[in-house]
């Protein structure tokens, strides 16, 4: 019996072979997604996991959702609030596009939410426990995850559908 990885059911119930072109295109999309995730992981590690020893007394852990966002919104500078909140929303947005391209398992807003939520939680936990001058912030986890889900809804699901259309 033929392997299911090279055969699929047609609408008439029979099996037909995937074209070589469709297999190559799908493999290239997955490779592109993998390269994107690795490059993105490197960039994120440089942005979030570098020590900031000068920030020592200004950095405090936040385990209460909304506390840091309120702090930013209470500042007189709207620009600073937009940069801080927007930066956290934008930070993991690429994962909302890259993960669904990498695998069909990450298609759907709930799956992206769980995957990116766990990734963000890991980053924040490492920051809060192992990196000098960094702290755990529950609001960062929420904002990072929200950004990735928004990216998935706006762009990711279309790109994933296009990348896996030959699947």
DSSP file (Angstrom, degrees, kcal/mol; ACC not computed):
  #  RESIDUE AA STRUCTURE BP1 BP2  ACC     N-H-->O    O-->H-N    N-H-->O    O-->H-N    TCO  KAPPA ALPHA  PHI   PSI    X-CA   Y-CA   Z-CA
    1    1 A X              0   0    0      0, 0.0     3,-0.1     0, 0.0     0, 0.0   0.000 360.0 360.0 360.0 136.9    0.0    0.0    0.0
    2    2 A X        -     0   0    0      1,-0.1     2,-0.1     2,-0.1     5,-0.1  -0.243 360.0 -97.3 -65.7 152.3    1.4    3.5   -0.9
    3    3 A X    >>  -     0   0    0      1,-0.1     3,-1.1     3,-0.0     4,-0.7  -0.412  22.3-133.6 -67.7 142.5    2.6    5.8    1.8
    4    4 A X  T 34 S+     0   0    0      1,-0.2    -1,-0.1     2,-0.2    -2,-0.1   0.660 101.6  70.1 -72.8 -14.1    0.1    8.4    3.0
    5    5 A X  T 34 S+     0   0    0      1,-0.2    -1,-0.2     3,-0.0     3,-0.0   0.723 109.7  31.4 -76.2 -18.2    2.8   11.0    2.8
    6    6 A X  T <4 S+     0   0    0     -3,-1.1    12,-1.7    11,-0.0     2,-0.3   0.448 118.8  57.5-114.7  -2.6    2.9   10.8   -1.0
    7    7 A X  E  <  +A   17   0A   0     -4,-0.7     2,-0.3    10,-0.2    10,-0.2  -0.910  57.8 179.8-124.3 153.3   -0.8   10.0   -1.6
    8    8 A X  E     -A   16   0A   0      8,-1.5     8,-2.0    -2,-0.3     2,-0.4  -0.981  34.1 -98.4-147.1 160.9   -4.0   11.7   -0.6
    9    9 A X  E     -A   15   0A   0     -2,-0.3     6,-0.2     6,-0.2     2,-0.1  -0.621  34.4-147.4 -81.1 132.1   -7.7   11.1   -1.1
   10   10 A X    >   -     0   0    0      4,-2.9     3,-1.4    -2,-0.4    -1,-0.0  -0.333  34.5 -96.0 -86.0 176.9   -9.4   13.0   -3.9
   11   11 A X  T 3  S+     0   0    0      1,-0.3    -1,-0.1     2,-0.1    -2,-0.0   0.695 124.0  59.3 -70.0 -17.1  -12.9   14.1   -3.8
   12   12 A X  T 3  S-     0   0    0      2,-0.1    -1,-0.3     1,-0.0     3,-0.1   0.488 118.7-108.6 -89.2  -2.6  -14.0   11.0   -5.7
   13   13 A X  S <  S+     0   0    0     -3,-1.4    -2,-0.1     1,-0.3     2,-0.1   0.257  84.3 111.4  97.0 -13.4  -12.6    8.7   -2.9
   14   14 A X        -     0   0    0     -5,-0.1    -4,-2.9     1,-0.1     2,-0.4  -0.262  68.9-108.4 -83.8 177.1   -9.7    7.5   -4.9
   15   15 A X  E     -A    9   0A   0     -6,-0.2     2,-0.3    -3,-0.1    -6,-0.2  -0.843  31.0-175.8-107.9 148.3   -6.0    8.2   -4.3
   16   16 A X  E     -A    8   0A   0     -8,-2.0    -8,-1.5    -2,-0.4     2,-0.2  -0.990  28.2-110.1-139.0 148.6   -3.9   10.4   -6.4
   17   17 A X  E     -A    7   0A   0     -2,-0.3     2,-0.2   -10,-0.2   -10,-0.2  -0.507  30.3-117.9 -77.2 142.4   -0.2   11.2   -6.1
   18   18 A X        -     0   0    0    -12,-1.7     2,-0.1    -2,-0.2    -1,-0.1  -0.557  38.8-106.7 -71.4 143.8    0.9   14.7   -5.0
   19   19 A X     >  -     0   0    0     -2,-0.2     4,-1.9     1,-0.1     5,-0.2  -0.401  19.7-121.2 -70.6 151.9    2.9   16.3   -7.7
   20   20 A X  H  > S+     0   0    0      1,-0.2     4,-2.4     2,-0.2     5,-0.2   0.889 113.7  57.2 -58.5 -39.1    6.6   16.6   -7.2
   21   21 A X  H  > S+     0   0    0      1,-0.2     4,-2.8     2,-0.2    -1,-0.2   0.907 104.9  49.4 -60.2 -44.5    6.2   20.4   -7.5
   22   22 A X  H  > S+     0   0    0      1,-0.2     4,-2.2     2,-0.2    -1,-0.2   0.872 111.1  49.8 -66.6 -35.5    3.7   20.6   -4.7
   23   23 A X  H  X S+     0   0    0     -4,-1.9     4,-2.3     2,-0.2    -1,-0.2   0.917 113.2  46.4 -66.8 -42.6    5.9   18.5   -2.4
   24   24 A X  H  X S+     0   0    0     -4,-2.4     4,-2.5     2,-0.2    -2,-0.2   0.913 112.0  50.6 -66.3 -43.0    8.9   20.7   -3.2
   25   25 A X  H  X S+     0   0    0     -4,-2.8     4,-2.2     1,-0.2    -2,-0.2   0.925 112.1  47.3 -61.6 -44.2    6.9   23.9   -2.7
   26   26 A X  H  X S+     0   0    0     -4,-2.2     4,-2.4     1,-0.2    -1,-0.2   0.915 111.6  50.7 -64.0 -42.0    5.7   22.7    0.7
   27   27 A X  H  X S+     0   0    0     -4,-2.3     4,-2.5     1,-0.2    -1,-0.2   0.891 109.8  50.8 -62.6 -39.4    9.2   21.7    1.8
   28   28 A X  H  X S+     0   0    0     -4,-2.5     4,-2.8     2,-0.2    -1,-0.2   0.893 109.5  50.2 -66.1 -39.3   10.5   25.1    0.8
   29   29 A X  H  X S+     0   0    0     -4,-2.2     4,-2.6     2,-0.2    -2,-0.2   0.920 112.2  47.1 -62.7 -43.7    7.8   26.8    2.8
   30   30 A X  H  X S+     0   0    0     -4,-2.4     4,-2.5     2,-0.2    -2,-0.2   0.911 112.7  49.3 -65.7 -41.0    8.6   24.7    5.8
   31   31 A X  H  X S+     0   0    0     -4,-2.5     4,-2.8     2,-0.2     5,-0.2   0.921 111.1  49.8 -62.3 -44.1   12.3   25.4    5.4
   32   32 A X  H  X S+     0   0    0     -4,-2.8     4,-2.5     1,-0.2    -2,-0.2   0.911 111.6  49.0 -60.5 -42.8   11.6   29.1    5.1
   33   33 A X  H  X S+     0   0    0     -4,-2.6     4,-2.5     2,-0.2    -2,-0.2   0.899 111.4  49.4 -62.2 -41.6    9.5   28.9    8.3
   34   34 A X  H  X S+     0   0    0     -4,-2.5     4,-2.4     2,-0.2    -2,-0.2   0.924 112.0  47.1 -64.9 -45.8   12.3   27.0   10.1
   35   35 A X  H  X S+     0   0    0     -4,-2.8     4,-2.7     1,-0.2     5,-0.2   0.910 112.7  51.4 -62.0 -41.6   14.9   29.5    9.0
   36   36 A X  H  X S+     0   0    0     -4,-2.5     4,-2.7    -5,-0.2    -2,-0.2   0.913 110.2  47.8 -61.3 -43.8   12.6   32.3   10.1
   37   37 A X  H  X S+     0   0    0     -4,-2.5     4,-2.7     2,-0.2    -2,-0.2   0.910 113.1  47.9 -65.2 -42.2   12.0   30.8   13.5
   38   38 A X  H  X S+     0   0    0     -4,-2.4     4,-2.0     2,-0.2    -2,-0.2   0.938 114.7  45.5 -65.0 -46.0   15.7   30.2   14.1
   39   39 A X  H  X S+     0   0    0     -4,-2.7     4,-2.2     1,-0.2    -2,-0.2   0.917 114.3  49.3 -62.4 -42.4   16.6   33.8   13.0
   40   40 A X  H  X S+     0   0    0     -4,-2.7     4,-2.9    -5,-0.2     5,-0.2   0.901 108.0  53.7 -64.3 -40.8   13.8   35.2   15.1
   41   41 A X  H  X S+     0   0    0     -4,-2.7     4,-2.3     1,-0.2    -1,-0.2   0.891 108.7  50.1 -60.8 -39.2   14.9   33.2   18.1
   42   42 A X  H  X S+     0   0    0     -4,-2.0     4,-1.9     2,-0.2    -2,-0.2   0.939 112.3  46.3 -64.2 -46.6   18.4   34.6   17.8
   43   43 A X  H  X S+     0   0    0     -4,-2.2     4,-2.0     1,-0.2    -2,-0.2   0.928 113.3  49.3 -62.0 -45.8   17.0   38.2   17.6
   44   44 A X  H  X S+     0   0    0     -4,-2.9     4,-2.9     1,-0.2     5,-0.4   0.899 108.9  52.5 -62.6 -40.6   14.7   37.7   20.5
   45   45 A X  H  X S+     0   0    0     -4,-2.3     4,-1.8    -5,-0.2    -1,-0.2   0.889 110.0  49.1 -63.7 -36.6   17.5   36.2   22.7
   46   46 A X  H  < S+     0   0    0     -4,-1.9    -1,-0.2     1,-0.2    -2,-0.2   0.860 117.1  42.0 -68.6 -35.0   19.6   39.3   21.9
   47   47 A X  H  < S+     0   0    0     -4,-2.0    -2,-0.2    -5,-0.1    -1,-0.2   0.858 128.9  22.8 -79.7 -36.1   16.7   41.6   22.8
   48   48 A X  H  < S+     0   0    0     -4,-2.9    -3,-0.2    -5,-0.2    -2,-0.2   0.671 118.5  50.9-110.5 -19.3   15.4   39.9   25.9
   49   49 A X  S  < S+     0   0    0     -4,-1.8     2,-0.4    -5,-0.4    -3,-0.1   0.171  78.8 107.4-112.6  19.8   18.1   37.8   27.4
   50   50 A X  S    S-     0   0    0     -4,-0.2    81,-0.1    -3,-0.1    -4,-0.0  -0.808  74.7-110.5 -94.4 136.5   21.0   40.2   27.7
   51   51 A X        -     0   0    0     -2,-0.4    82,-0.2     1,-0.1     2,-0.2  -0.288  23.1-165.6 -62.5 149.8   21.9   41.5   31.1
   52   52 A X    >   +     0   0    0     80,-3.0     3,-2.0     1,-0.1     4,-0.2  -0.638  12.8 173.1-133.8  73.9   21.2   45.1   32.0
   53   53 A X  G >  S+     0   0    0      1,-0.3     3,-1.1    -2,-0.2    80,-0.2   0.753  72.5  63.0 -60.6 -26.8   23.2   45.6   35.1
   54   54 A X  G 3  S+     0   0    0      1,-0.2    -1,-0.3     2,-0.1     3,-0.3   0.649  95.4  61.0 -72.1 -14.4   22.6   49.4   35.3
   55   55 A X  G X>  +     0   0    0     -3,-2.0     3,-1.6     1,-0.2     4,-0.9   0.426  69.8 118.6 -91.7   1.6   18.8   48.9   35.7
   56   56 A X  G X4 S+     0   0    0     -3,-1.1     3,-0.8     1,-0.3    -1,-0.2   0.788  77.7  35.4 -38.1 -59.7   19.2   46.9   39.0
   57   57 A X  G 34 S+     0   0    0     -3,-0.3    -1,-0.3     1,-0.2    -2,-0.1   0.649 116.5  55.9 -78.4 -12.5   17.2   49.2   41.4
   58   58 A X  G <4 S+     0   0    0     -3,-1.6     2,-0.5    -4,-0.1    -1,-0.2   0.520  90.8  86.9 -93.3  -6.3   14.6   50.2   38.8
   59   59 A X    <<  +     0   0    0     -4,-0.9     2,-0.4    -3,-0.8    75,-0.1  -0.831  50.3 168.0-103.9 128.2   13.6   46.6   37.9
   60   60 A X        -     0   0    0     -2,-0.5    75,-0.1    75,-0.1     2,-0.0  -0.998  35.8-111.1-138.4 141.5   10.9   44.8   39.9
   61   61 A X        -     0   0    0     -2,-0.4     2,-0.4    73,-0.1    76,-0.2  -0.372  27.5-158.5 -66.6 148.4    9.0   41.6   39.2
   62   62 A X  B     +b  137   0B   0     74,-2.7    76,-2.8     1,-0.1    77,-0.2  -0.947  25.6 162.1-132.8 112.8    5.3   42.0   38.4
   63   63 A X        +     0   0    0     -2,-0.4     2,-0.7    74,-0.2    -1,-0.1   0.296  56.2  91.6-107.9   7.1    3.0   39.0   38.9
   64   64 A X  S >  S-     0   0    0      0, 0.0     3,-2.0     0, 0.0     4,-0.4  -0.891  79.6-127.9-106.1 107.4   -0.2   41.1   38.9
   65   65 A X  T 3  S+     0   0    0     -2,-0.7    -2,-0.1     1,-0.2    72,-0.0  -0.258  91.5  19.6 -56.0 133.5   -1.7   41.4   35.4
   66   66 A X  T 3> S+     0   0    0      4,-0.0     4,-2.4     0, 0.0    -1,-0.2   0.139  93.0 104.4  96.2 -18.8   -2.4   45.0   34.4
   67   67 A X  H <> S+     0   0    0     -3,-2.0     4,-1.9     1,-0.2    -2,-0.1   0.927  84.6  40.7 -64.5 -47.1   -0.1   46.6   36.9
   68   68 A X  H  > S+     0   0    0     -4,-0.4     4,-2.5     2,-0.2    -1,-0.2   0.890 113.7  53.7 -70.5 -38.8    2.7   47.5   34.5
   69   69 A X  H  > S+     0   0    0      1,-0.2     4,-2.6     2,-0.2    -2,-0.2   0.928 109.6  48.6 -60.5 -44.1    0.3   48.6   31.8
   70   70 A X  H  X S+     0   0    0     -4,-2.4     4,-1.8     1,-0.2    -1,-0.2   0.903 109.3  53.6 -61.3 -40.3   -1.4   51.0   34.3
   71   71 A X  H  < S+     0   0    0     -4,-1.9     4,-0.5     1,-0.2    -2,-0.2   0.924 111.1  45.6 -60.0 -45.1    2.1   52.3   35.3
   72   72 A X  H >< S+     0   0    0     -4,-2.5     3,-1.1     1,-0.2    -2,-0.2   0.908 112.8  50.0 -64.3 -42.0    2.9   53.1   31.6
   73   73 A X  H 3< S+     0   0    0     -4,-2.6    -1,-0.2     1,-0.2    -2,-0.2   0.761 105.5  57.5 -70.6 -24.2   -0.5   54.7   31.0
   74   74 A X  T 3< S+     0   0    0     -4,-1.8    -1,-0.2    -5,-0.2    -2,-0.2   0.555  84.9 103.9 -81.7  -8.3   -0.1   56.9   34.2
   75   75 A X  S <  S-     0   0    0     -3,-1.1     6,-0.1    -4,-0.5    -3,-0.0  -0.433  77.9-128.3 -72.5 148.0    3.1   58.4   32.8
   76   76 A X  S    S+     0   0    0     -2,-0.1     2,-0.8     1,-0.1    -1,-0.1   0.754  90.7  81.3 -68.7 -21.9    2.9   61.9   31.4
   77   77 A X     >  -     0   0    0      1,-0.2     4,-1.6    -5,-0.1    -2,-0.1  -0.757  55.3-174.2 -91.8 110.0    4.6   60.8   28.2
   78   78 A X  H  > S+     0   0    0     -2,-0.8     4,-2.7     1,-0.2     5,-0.2   0.875  86.9  59.1 -65.7 -37.1    2.2   59.2   25.8
   79   79 A X  H  > S+     0   0    0      1,-0.2     4,-2.5     2,-0.2    -1,-0.2   0.912 104.7  48.4 -59.0 -44.8    5.1   58.3   23.5
   80   80 A X  H  > S+     0   0    0      2,-0.2     4,-2.5     1,-0.2    -1,-0.2   0.896 112.1  49.6 -63.6 -40.7    6.9   56.3   26.3
   81   81 A X  H  X S+     0   0    0     -4,-1.6     4,-2.8     2,-0.2     5,-0.4   0.922 111.8  47.7 -64.7 -43.8    3.6   54.4   27.0
   82   82 A X  H  X S+     0   0    0     -4,-2.7     4,-2.4     1,-0.2     5,-0.4   0.909 113.2  48.9 -64.0 -41.9    3.1   53.6   23.3
   83   83 A X  H  X S+     0   0    0     -4,-2.5     4,-2.0    -5,-0.2    -2,-0.2   0.924 115.7  42.6 -63.9 -44.9    6.7   52.5   22.9
   84   84 A X  H  X S+     0   0    0     -4,-2.5     4,-1.5     2,-0.2    -2,-0.2   0.955 123.2  35.7 -68.5 -50.2    6.6   50.2   26.0
   85   85 A X  H  X S+     0   0    0     -4,-2.8     4,-1.9    -5,-0.2    -3,-0.2   0.946 121.6  46.6 -70.2 -47.7    3.2   48.7   25.4
   86   86 A X  H  X S+     0   0    0     -4,-2.4     4,-2.7    -5,-0.4     5,-0.2   0.879 108.8  56.1 -61.7 -38.6    3.5   48.6   21.6
   87   87 A X  H  X S+     0   0    0     -4,-2.0     4,-1.8    -5,-0.4    -1,-0.2   0.894 108.8  46.8 -60.9 -40.2    7.0   47.1   21.8
   88   88 A X  H  X S+     0   0    0     -4,-1.5     4,-0.6     2,-0.2    -1,-0.2   0.848 112.6  49.6 -71.1 -33.6    5.6   44.2   23.9
   89   89 A X  H  < S+     0   0    0     -4,-1.9     3,-0.3     1,-0.2    -2,-0.2   0.922 117.2  40.9 -67.8 -42.9    2.7   43.7   21.5
   90   90 A X  H >< S+     0   0    0     -4,-2.7     3,-1.4     1,-0.2     4,-0.5   0.769  94.9  84.3 -75.9 -27.4    5.1   43.7   18.5
   91   91 A X  H 3< S+     0   0    0     -4,-1.8     3,-0.3     1,-0.3    -1,-0.2   0.842 104.6  22.2 -50.8 -48.9    7.9   41.6   20.0
   92   92 A X  T >X S+     0   0    0     -4,-0.6     3,-1.3    -3,-0.3     4,-0.6   0.252  89.4 110.6-106.3  12.8    6.5   38.1   19.3
   93   93 A X  H X>  +     0   0    0     -3,-1.4     3,-1.8     1,-0.3     4,-0.5   0.878  69.3  64.5 -53.7 -41.6    4.2   39.0   16.4
   94   94 A X  H >> S+     0   0    0     -4,-0.5     4,-3.1     1,-0.3     3,-1.2   0.808  92.8  63.3 -56.6 -26.9    6.4   37.2   13.9
   95   95 A X  H <> S+     0   0    0     -3,-1.3     4,-1.8     1,-0.3     5,-0.4   0.804  91.8  64.3 -67.4 -26.5    5.6   33.9   15.7
   96   96 A X  H << S+     0   0    0     -3,-1.8    -1,-0.3    -4,-0.6    -2,-0.2   0.704 115.8  30.6 -66.7 -19.2    1.9   34.4   14.8
   97   97 A X  H <X S+     0   0    0     -3,-1.2     4,-1.1    -4,-0.5    -2,-0.2   0.785 121.3  48.1-102.2 -44.5    3.0   34.0   11.1
   98   98 A X  H  X S+     0   0    0     -4,-3.1     4,-2.3     1,-0.2    -3,-0.2   0.900 105.4  55.4 -70.2 -42.8    6.1   31.7   11.4
   99   99 A X  H  X S+     0   0    0     -4,-1.8     4,-2.0     1,-0.2     7,-0.3   0.922 108.0  47.5 -61.7 -45.5    4.7   29.0   13.6
  100  100 A X  H  4 S+     0   0    0     -5,-0.4    -1,-0.2     6,-0.2    -2,-0.2   0.820 112.8  50.6 -66.3 -27.4    1.6   28.2   11.4
  101  101 A X  H  < S+     0   0    0     -4,-1.1    -1,-0.2     1,-0.2    -2,-0.2   0.883 109.4  51.9 -71.2 -38.1    3.9   28.1    8.3
  102  102 A X  H  < S+     0   0    0     -4,-2.3     2,-0.3     1,-0.2    -2,-0.2   0.883 127.5   0.5 -65.9 -40.1    6.2   25.7   10.1
  103  103 A X    ><  -     0   0    0     -4,-2.0     3,-1.5    -5,-0.2    -1,-0.2  -0.993  55.3-132.1-154.3 142.4    3.5   23.3   11.1
  104  104 A X  G >  S+     0   0    0     -2,-0.3     3,-1.8     1,-0.3    -1,-0.1   0.712 101.9  76.9 -63.2 -20.3   -0.2   22.8   10.6
  105  105 A X  G 3  S+     0   0    0      1,-0.3    -1,-0.3    -6,-0.1    -5,-0.1   0.732  91.1  54.3 -63.8 -20.8   -0.4   22.0   14.4
  106  106 A X  G <  S+     0   0    0     -3,-1.5     2,-0.5    -7,-0.3    -1,-0.3   0.182  80.0 116.6 -99.9  16.9    0.0   25.8   15.0
  107  107 A X    <   +     0   0    0     -3,-1.8     4,-0.1    -7,-0.1     2,-0.1  -0.753  54.7  53.2 -88.6 128.7   -3.0   26.8   12.9
  108  108 A X  S  > S-     0   0    0     -2,-0.5     4,-2.2     2,-0.1     5,-0.2  -0.059  85.6-105.1 120.1 138.1   -5.8   28.4   14.8
  109  109 A X  H  > S+     0   0    0      1,-0.2     4,-2.6     2,-0.2     5,-0.1   0.848 118.0  53.5 -62.5 -34.8   -5.8   31.3   17.2
  110  110 A X  H  > S+     0   0    0      2,-0.2     4,-2.4     1,-0.2    -1,-0.2   0.908 109.7  47.7 -67.2 -40.2   -6.1   29.2   20.3
  111  111 A X  H  > S+     0   0    0      2,-0.2     4,-2.6     1,-0.2     5,-0.2   0.901 113.4  47.5 -67.4 -40.1   -3.1   27.1   19.4
  112  112 A X  H  X S+     0   0    0     -4,-2.2     4,-2.9     2,-0.2     5,-0.4   0.924 111.1  53.0 -64.4 -43.4   -1.0   30.2   18.6
  113  113 A X  H  X S+     0   0    0     -4,-2.6     4,-2.2    -5,-0.2    -2,-0.2   0.930 112.9  42.7 -56.7 -48.5   -2.1   31.7   21.9
  114  114 A X  H  X S+     0   0    0     -4,-2.4     4,-2.2     2,-0.2    -2,-0.2   0.939 117.2  46.0 -66.0 -47.3   -1.0   28.6   23.9
  115  115 A X  H  X S+     0   0    0     -4,-2.6     4,-2.1     1,-0.2    -2,-0.2   0.948 119.0  39.4 -63.2 -50.1    2.3   28.1   22.0
  116  116 A X  H  X S+     0   0    0     -4,-2.9     4,-3.0    -5,-0.2     5,-0.2   0.862 112.4  57.6 -71.4 -34.3    3.3   31.8   22.1
  117  117 A X  H  X S+     0   0    0     -4,-2.2     4,-2.4    -5,-0.4    -1,-0.2   0.916 109.6  45.3 -58.6 -43.0    2.0   32.2   25.7
  118  118 A X  H  X S+     0   0    0     -4,-2.2     4,-2.3     2,-0.2    -2,-0.2   0.899 113.0  50.0 -67.8 -40.6    4.3   29.4   26.8
  119  119 A X  H  X S+     0   0    0     -4,-2.1     4,-2.3     2,-0.2    -2,-0.2   0.942 113.5  45.6 -62.4 -46.8    7.3   30.8   24.9
  120  120 A X  H  X S+     0   0    0     -4,-3.0     4,-2.8     1,-0.2     5,-0.2   0.895 110.9  53.2 -64.1 -40.4    6.7   34.2   26.4
  121  121 A X  H  X S+     0   0    0     -4,-2.4     4,-2.4    -5,-0.2    -1,-0.2   0.904 109.4  49.3 -60.7 -41.5    6.3   32.7   29.9
  122  122 A X  H  X S+     0   0    0     -4,-2.3     4,-2.5     2,-0.2     5,-0.2   0.928 111.2  49.2 -63.1 -45.4    9.6   30.9   29.4
  123  123 A X  H  X S+     0   0    0     -4,-2.3     4,-2.6     1,-0.2    -2,-0.2   0.942 113.8  45.7 -59.8 -47.8   11.4   34.1   28.3
  124  124 A X  H  X S+     0   0    0     -4,-2.8     4,-2.7     1,-0.2    -1,-0.2   0.878 111.4  52.2 -64.9 -38.1   10.0   36.1   31.3
  125  125 A X  H  X S+     0   0    0     -4,-2.4     4,-1.6    -5,-0.2     5,-0.2   0.922 111.3  46.6 -64.5 -43.4   10.8   33.3   33.7
  126  126 A X  H  X>S+     0   0    0     -4,-2.5     4,-2.7     2,-0.2     5,-0.8   0.927 113.2  50.1 -63.7 -44.0   14.4   33.2   32.5
  127  127 A X  H  X5S+     0   0    0     -4,-2.6     4,-0.9     1,-0.2     7,-0.3   0.927 113.6  45.4 -58.1 -45.1   14.6   37.0   32.7
  128  128 A X  H  <5S+     0   0    0     -4,-2.7    -1,-0.2     7,-0.3    -2,-0.2   0.735 124.9  29.6 -74.1 -22.6   13.2   37.1   36.2
  129  129 A X  H  <5S+     0   0    0     -4,-1.6    -2,-0.2    -3,-0.2    -1,-0.2   0.680 131.2  20.7-111.1 -21.1   15.4   34.3   37.6
  130  130 A X  H  <5S+     0   0    0     -4,-2.7     2,-0.6    -5,-0.2    -3,-0.2   0.566  97.9  81.5-129.1 -10.7   18.7   34.3   35.7
  131  131 A X  S ><<S-     0   0    0     -4,-0.9     3,-1.6    -5,-0.8     2,-0.1  -0.892  71.5-127.7-111.6 122.3   19.4   37.6   34.0
  132  132 A X  T 3  S+     0   0    0     -2,-0.6   -80,-3.0     1,-0.3     3,-0.1  -0.417  94.1  14.8 -65.5 133.5   20.9   40.6   35.9
  133  133 A X  T 3  S+     0   0    0      1,-0.3     2,-0.3   -82,-0.2    -1,-0.3   0.563 107.4 101.8  80.2   8.8   18.8   43.8   35.5
  134  134 A X    <   -     0   0    0     -3,-1.6     2,-0.3    -7,-0.3    -1,-0.3  -0.854  50.5-164.8-120.9 159.1   15.8   42.0   34.1
  135  135 A X        -     0   0    0     -2,-0.3     2,-0.3   -75,-0.1    -7,-0.3  -0.959  27.2-102.6-142.2 157.7   12.5   41.0   35.8
  136  136 A X        -     0   0    0     -2,-0.3   -74,-2.7    -8,-0.2     2,-0.4  -0.642  37.8-175.6 -76.6 135.5    9.5   38.8   35.3
  137  137 A X  B >>  -b   62   0B   0     -2,-0.3     4,-1.3   -76,-0.2     3,-0.5  -0.931  22.0-160.8-139.9 115.1    6.4   40.8   34.1
  138  138 A X  H 3> S+     0   0    0    -76,-2.8     4,-2.0    -2,-0.4     5,-0.1   0.841  94.8  59.3 -60.8 -34.5    3.0   39.2   33.7
  139  139 A X  H 3> S+     0   0    0      1,-0.2     4,-2.9     2,-0.2    -1,-0.2   0.856 100.0  56.3 -64.7 -34.3    1.9   42.0   31.5
  140  140 A X  H <> S+     0   0    0     -3,-0.5     4,-2.9     2,-0.2     5,-0.3   0.916 106.4  50.2 -62.2 -42.0    4.7   41.2   29.0
  141  141 A X  H  X S+     0   0    0     -4,-1.3     4,-2.2     2,-0.2    -2,-0.2   0.935 113.7  45.3 -60.7 -46.1    3.5   37.7   28.7
  142  142 A X  H  X S+     0   0    0     -4,-2.0     4,-2.6     2,-0.2    -2,-0.2   0.937 116.4  44.1 -64.4 -47.5   -0.1   38.9   28.0
  143  143 A X  H  X S+     0   0    0     -4,-2.9     4,-2.3     2,-0.2    -2,-0.2   0.897 113.4  50.6 -67.5 -41.0    1.0   41.6   25.5
  144  144 A X  H  X S+     0   0    0     -4,-2.9     4,-1.8    -5,-0.2    -1,-0.2   0.928 114.0  45.2 -60.2 -45.1    3.5   39.3   23.7
  145  145 A X  H  X S+     0   0    0     -4,-2.2     4,-2.3    -5,-0.3    -2,-0.2   0.908 110.6  53.1 -66.9 -43.4    0.8   36.7   23.3
  146  146 A X  H  X S+     0   0    0     -4,-2.6     4,-2.5     1,-0.2    -1,-0.2   0.909 108.3  51.7 -57.5 -43.4   -1.8   39.2   22.2
  147  147 A X  H  X S+     0   0    0     -4,-2.3     4,-2.4     1,-0.2    -1,-0.2   0.902 109.5  48.5 -61.5 -43.1    0.5   40.5   19.5
  148  148 A X  H  X S+     0   0    0     -4,-1.8     4,-2.3     2,-0.2    -1,-0.2   0.897 111.7  49.2 -66.3 -40.2    1.2   37.0   18.1
  149  149 A X  H  X S+     0   0    0     -4,-2.3     4,-2.6     2,-0.2    -2,-0.2   0.911 111.3  49.9 -66.0 -41.4   -2.5   36.1   18.0
  150  150 A X  H  X S+     0   0    0     -4,-2.5     4,-2.6     2,-0.2     5,-0.3   0.922 110.4  50.0 -60.9 -43.8   -3.3   39.4   16.3
  151  151 A X  H  X>S+     0   0    0     -4,-2.4     4,-2.7     1,-0.2     5,-2.6   0.893 110.9  50.2 -62.1 -39.4   -0.5   38.7   13.7
  152  152 A X  I  <>S+     0   0    0     -4,-2.3     5,-2.6     3,-0.2     6,-0.3   0.946 113.3  45.1 -62.7 -47.4   -2.0   35.2   13.2
  153  153 A X  I  <5S+     0   0    0     -4,-2.6    -2,-0.2     1,-0.2    -1,-0.2   0.872 120.9  38.6 -65.9 -37.6   -5.5   36.6   12.6
  154  154 A X  I  <5S-     0   0    0     -4,-2.6    -2,-0.2    -5,-0.2    -1,-0.2   0.861 142.9 -11.2 -82.6 -36.7   -4.4   39.4   10.3
  155  155 A X  I  X5S+     0   0    0     -4,-2.7     4,-2.4    -5,-0.3     3,-0.5   0.664 116.1  72.8-131.7 -44.3   -1.6   37.7    8.3
  156  156 A X  I  ><S+     0   0    0     -5,-2.6     4,-2.9     1,-0.3     5,-0.2   0.835  96.0  50.2 -56.9 -43.7   -0.6   34.3    9.7
  157  157 A X  H  ><S+     0   0    0     -5,-2.6     4,-2.2     2,-0.2    -1,-0.3   0.882 113.0  47.7 -68.2 -34.4   -3.6   32.2    8.7
  158  158 A X  H  > S+     0   0    0     -3,-0.5     4,-2.3    -6,-0.3    -2,-0.2   0.930 114.5  45.8 -68.0 -44.5   -3.6   33.4    5.1
  159  159 A X  H  X S+     0   0    0     -4,-2.4     4,-3.0     2,-0.2    -2,-0.2   0.916 114.2  48.7 -64.5 -42.5    0.2   32.8    4.8
  160  160 A X  H  X S+     0   0    0     -4,-2.9     4,-2.3    -5,-0.2    -1,-0.2   0.908 110.8  50.5 -64.4 -41.6   -0.2   29.4    6.4
  161  161 A X  H  < S+     0   0    0     -4,-2.2     4,-0.4    -5,-0.2    -1,-0.2   0.911 114.0  45.2 -61.4 -42.0   -3.1   28.5    4.1
  162  162 A X  H >< S+     0   0    0     -4,-2.3     3,-0.8     1,-0.2     4,-0.3   0.915 113.6  49.3 -67.6 -43.7   -1.0   29.6    1.1
  163  163 A X  H 3< S+     0   0    0     -4,-3.0     3,-0.3     1,-0.2    -2,-0.2   0.835 120.2  36.0 -65.2 -33.6    2.1   27.7    2.3
  164  164 A X  T >< S+     0   0    0     -4,-2.3     3,-2.0    -5,-0.2    -1,-0.2   0.258  82.8 106.4-106.0  11.7    0.2   24.5    3.0
  165  165 A X  T <  S+     0   0    0     -3,-0.8    -1,-0.2    -4,-0.4    -2,-0.1   0.782  81.6  51.3 -64.0 -25.2   -2.3   24.6    0.1
  166  166 A X  T 3         0   0    0     -3,-0.3    -1,-0.3    -4,-0.3    -2,-0.1   0.416 360.0 360.0 -88.7   2.5   -0.4   21.9   -1.7
  167  167 A X    <         0   0    0     -3,-2.0    -1,-0.2  -141,-0.1    -2,-0.1   0.488 360.0 360.0 -71.0 360.0   -0.5   19.7    1.4
